[in-house]
Amino acid sequence: MSRDRKDVEGILDDFRKQVLRWNAQINLVSRQDTANRLDGLIRQCRAGWDHVSAAEVSDLATATRLWYFDLGSGAGLPGIVWHTQMAAAGHSVRTILVEPRDKRAWFLERMTHMVGSEALRVLVNRWGETGTDDLERPISEPPPSHVLISLKALHLSDGAVLEGLVPFLEAAIKPRTAAENDTIILIARFYPPDQEWSEDLAGALDILPKGQECSISPYVFGSEGGSVLQLGTLPGASLVLSRYRIQAR
């Protein structure tokens, strides 16, 4: 059952209280003007999902089976926020918050219990050094129709992001049936609000031009290009997006 707006507001209010409670011990967000900074970050994350899920930007709003990975999740921004919004929208979502630092991972584990969702898990490791064997409960379900990957304060190239995803795909998607599954991968990175699309940006992030392919055994990822999505003046951020579709060999 999807959560209504009141439930979402309640969960995010509890999340805010927990970040403020534990910030002094764990250093989850800035210790200067913490409450106001945290409120701004939560608004920014909420706006991020509202924009990236819009029909004119992506087809996430109609995703039937969605996997979501938040890399370097830290305080759970945007991971906890986006998972809550996706669940509220009625998505069948499986979320993994990837965080290598033990104290922050402990905080995220605490939040998964507060959210009360078995579809929300924490993986205590670095992306690229993780695999399904690291999960306490393996993913056992049909292949995803969409994979969403977010990065807020972590710099990884698209090649590194896709390479780290492969072990999870292998658990659900056989290469010979990749075309039938037609899985779409969307990578979303938070950037400053004045970010513009350029060849230099694409090169720095290893975002392939539309139509080019990237082969990471046993999969071939066909690029559908990249773009920059502005979130508006209030949230103060933009999203750098890149999109791939798994191709059959």
PLY file of the C-alpha trace (Angstrom):
ply
format ascii 1.0
element vertex 249
property float x
property float y
property float z
element edge 248
property int vertex1
property int vertex2
end_header
0.00 0.00 0.00
1.41 3.39 -0.90
1.89 6.04 1.74
-0.27 9.15 1.59
1.17 12.67 1.84
0.61 12.84 5.58
2.65 9.67 6.08
5.46 11.05 3.90
5.55 14.27 5.90
5.64 12.27 9.13
8.48 10.04 7.96
10.57 12.96 6.72
9.90 14.90 9.92
11.13 11.91 11.96
14.14 11.65 9.64
14.95 15.33 10.19
14.75 14.89 13.98
17.08 11.89 13.87
19.68 13.71 11.76
19.65 16.62 14.20
19.83 14.26 17.19
22.85 12.31 15.95
24.72 14.96 13.99
27.07 15.95 16.81
28.27 12.37 17.29
28.36 11.22 13.67
28.81 14.44 11.64
26.04 13.73 9.16
25.66 17.29 7.84
27.28 20.67 8.51
27.44 21.67 12.17
27.00 25.33 11.28
23.36 26.46 11.16
22.51 22.75 11.01
18.71 22.93 11.15
18.40 25.45 8.33
21.00 23.68 6.18
19.27 20.34 6.71
15.86 21.80 5.82
17.36 23.17 2.61
18.91 19.82 1.72
15.62 17.97 2.29
13.75 20.48 0.10
16.45 20.10 -2.53
16.15 16.31 -2.52
12.37 16.39 -2.68
12.49 18.77 -5.62
15.05 16.49 -7.24
12.70 13.51 -7.26
9.73 15.62 -8.37
11.73 16.86 -11.36
13.51 13.66 -12.34
10.30 11.61 -12.22
8.34 14.07 -14.36
6.99 12.55 -17.57
8.82 15.04 -19.79
12.16 14.05 -18.21
11.93 10.29 -17.74
9.51 7.40 -17.55
10.23 6.71 -13.88
6.68 7.69 -12.96
5.43 4.56 -14.74
8.27 2.23 -13.69
6.82 -1.17 -12.79
9.85 -2.67 -10.99
12.35 -0.11 -9.77
15.76 -0.66 -8.20
17.27 2.39 -6.51
20.88 2.78 -5.35
22.10 5.84 -3.44
25.91 5.86 -3.59
27.81 7.43 -0.71
24.48 7.86 1.05
25.88 9.55 4.18
22.92 10.97 6.09
20.45 9.45 3.63
20.28 12.44 1.30
18.73 11.83 -1.13
18.39 8.09 -0.40
15.90 8.14 2.48
13.99 11.06 0.95
13.73 9.54 -2.52
12.79 6.09 -1.22
9.99 7.63 0.84
8.71 9.62 -2.14
8.86 6.60 -4.45
7.00 4.40 -1.99
4.39 7.14 -1.58
3.92 7.21 -5.34
3.13 3.50 -5.30
6.33 2.24 -6.92
7.47 -1.32 -6.40
10.93 -0.10 -5.33
13.91 -1.91 -3.84
16.41 0.55 -2.37
20.03 0.01 -1.36
21.89 2.78 0.47
25.63 2.32 -0.13
27.80 3.80 2.63
31.33 2.63 3.55
31.69 4.62 6.81
30.57 2.55 9.78
29.00 5.32 11.88
26.98 6.72 9.01
25.95 3.21 7.96
24.78 2.62 11.54
22.63 5.75 11.31
21.16 4.59 7.98
20.36 1.17 9.47
18.55 2.96 12.27
16.53 4.89 9.73
15.53 1.76 7.80
13.89 0.46 10.98
12.13 3.77 11.55
10.85 3.85 7.98
9.72 0.27 8.51
10.39 -0.99 5.00
11.94 -4.35 4.15
12.58 -2.90 0.69
15.16 -0.48 2.15
18.62 -1.86 2.92
22.09 -0.59 3.77
25.28 -1.91 2.18
28.39 -1.09 4.20
31.06 -0.97 1.51
32.41 1.08 -1.36
30.64 0.97 -4.69
32.57 -1.33 -6.99
33.67 -3.45 -4.05
30.10 -4.54 -3.38
28.09 -7.47 -4.63
25.00 -9.47 -3.87
26.99 -11.62 -1.43
27.30 -8.52 0.78
23.53 -8.31 1.20
21.98 -9.85 4.27
18.90 -10.60 2.19
19.62 -11.21 -1.51
17.45 -9.58 -4.14
15.03 -12.29 -5.24
12.46 -10.90 -7.60
11.87 -10.40 -11.35
14.43 -8.23 -13.17
13.92 -4.48 -12.75
12.35 -2.45 -15.51
14.33 0.59 -14.31
17.45 1.18 -12.24
17.94 4.61 -10.66
21.34 5.55 -9.21
21.94 8.81 -7.32
25.16 10.51 -6.27
25.13 13.65 -4.14
28.63 14.09 -2.75
30.53 11.38 -4.59
32.44 11.65 -7.86
32.39 8.48 -9.96
32.51 8.13 -13.74
29.66 6.43 -15.56
31.98 3.53 -16.30
32.66 3.01 -12.59
28.97 3.34 -11.75
27.93 0.76 -14.35
30.76 -1.60 -13.42
29.62 -1.56 -9.79
26.07 -2.31 -10.88
26.97 -5.45 -12.84
27.00 -7.91 -9.87
23.46 -6.90 -8.98
22.28 -7.23 -12.58
23.83 -10.68 -12.85
21.67 -11.83 -9.95
18.50 -10.95 -11.86
19.21 -10.47 -15.57
20.74 -13.10 -17.81
22.71 -11.54 -20.70
20.85 -13.55 -23.33
17.52 -12.12 -22.16
18.69 -8.53 -21.65
16.83 -7.30 -24.74
13.63 -8.92 -23.51
14.00 -7.30 -20.08
14.75 -3.93 -21.70
16.10 -2.52 -18.45
16.74 1.24 -18.37
19.44 2.75 -16.13
19.29 6.40 -15.08
22.23 8.00 -13.24
21.44 11.26 -11.42
24.15 13.47 -9.92
23.50 16.59 -7.82
25.45 19.62 -9.07
25.40 23.38 -8.36
22.41 25.30 -9.78
24.42 27.02 -12.50
25.67 23.81 -14.09
25.36 23.65 -17.89
25.74 20.73 -20.26
29.04 20.64 -22.13
31.44 18.23 -23.79
33.90 18.86 -20.97
31.31 17.81 -18.38
30.42 14.69 -20.37
34.10 13.83 -20.72
34.85 14.33 -17.02
31.99 12.00 -16.05
32.56 9.54 -18.91
29.00 10.08 -20.17
28.81 8.50 -23.61
27.13 10.29 -26.53
23.73 8.99 -27.53
24.04 5.85 -29.63
27.44 4.74 -28.35
27.88 1.50 -26.41
29.85 0.51 -23.34
30.74 -3.16 -22.86
31.22 -4.44 -19.31
31.12 -8.22 -19.36
28.64 -9.79 -19.63
26.55 -6.75 -20.61
26.48 -4.07 -23.26
25.05 -0.71 -22.19
23.70 1.49 -24.97
23.88 5.19 -24.16
20.78 7.33 -24.59
22.74 10.48 -23.84
23.08 12.97 -21.02
21.57 16.27 -19.96
21.36 18.81 -17.14
18.09 19.32 -15.29
17.65 22.56 -13.33
15.71 22.23 -10.07
14.85 25.91 -9.69
16.13 28.72 -7.49
14.67 27.58 -4.16
16.33 24.13 -3.95
19.57 25.60 -5.35
20.81 22.63 -7.37
20.78 20.91 -10.72
20.88 17.26 -11.73
23.30 15.88 -14.28
21.51 12.92 -15.88
22.81 10.08 -18.02
20.73 7.19 -19.33
21.54 3.71 -20.62
19.63 0.70 -21.88
20.95 -2.84 -21.54
21.57 -4.31 -24.98
21.68 -7.95 -26.05
25.00 -9.29 -27.32
0 1
1 2
2 3
3 4
4 5
5 6
6 7
7 8
8 9
9 10
10 11
11 12
12 13
13 14
14 15
15 16
16 17
17 18
18 19
19 20
20 21
21 22
22 23
23 24
24 25
25 26
26 27
27 28
28 29
29 30
30 31
31 32
32 33
33 34
34 35
35 36
36 37
37 38
38 39
39 40
40 41
41 42
42 43
43 44
44 45
45 46
46 47
47 48
48 49
49 50
50 51
51 52
52 53
53 54
54 55
55 56
56 57
57 58
58 59
59 60
60 61
61 62
62 63
63 64
64 65
65 66
66 67
67 68
68 69
69 70
70 71
71 72
72 73
73 74
74 75
75 76
76 77
77 78
78 79
79 80
80 81
81 82
82 83
83 84
84 85
85 86
86 87
87 88
88 89
89 90
90 91
91 92
92 93
93 94
94 95
95 96
96 97
97 98
98 99
99 100
100 101
101 102
102 103
103 104
104 105
105 106
106 107
107 108
108 109
109 110
110 111
111 112
112 113
113 114
114 115
115 116
116 117
117 118
118 119
119 120
120 121
121 122
122 123
123 124
124 125
125 126
126 127
127 128
128 129
129 130
130 131
131 132
132 133
133 134
134 135
135 136
136 137
137 138
138 139
139 140
140 141
141 142
142 143
143 144
144 145
145 146
146 147
147 148
148 149
149 150
150 151
151 152
152 153
153 154
154 155
155 156
156 157
157 158
158 159
159 160
160 161
161 162
162 163
163 164
164 165
165 166
166 167
167 168
168 169
169 170
170 171
171 172
172 173
173 174
174 175
175 176
176 177
177 178
178 179
179 180
180 181
181 182
182 183
183 184
184 185
185 186
186 187
187 188
188 189
189 190
190 191
191 192
192 193
193 194
194 195
195 196
196 197
197 198
198 199
199 200
200 201
201 202
202 203
203 204
204 205
205 206
206 207
207 208
208 209
209 210
210 211
211 212
212 213
213 214
214 215
215 216
216 217
217 218
218 219
219 220
220 221
221 222
222 223
223 224
224 225
225 226
226 227
227 228
228 229
229 230
230 231
231 232
232 233
233 234
234 235
235 236
236 237
237 238
238 239
239 240
240 241
241 242
242 243
243 244
244 245
245 246
246 247
247 248
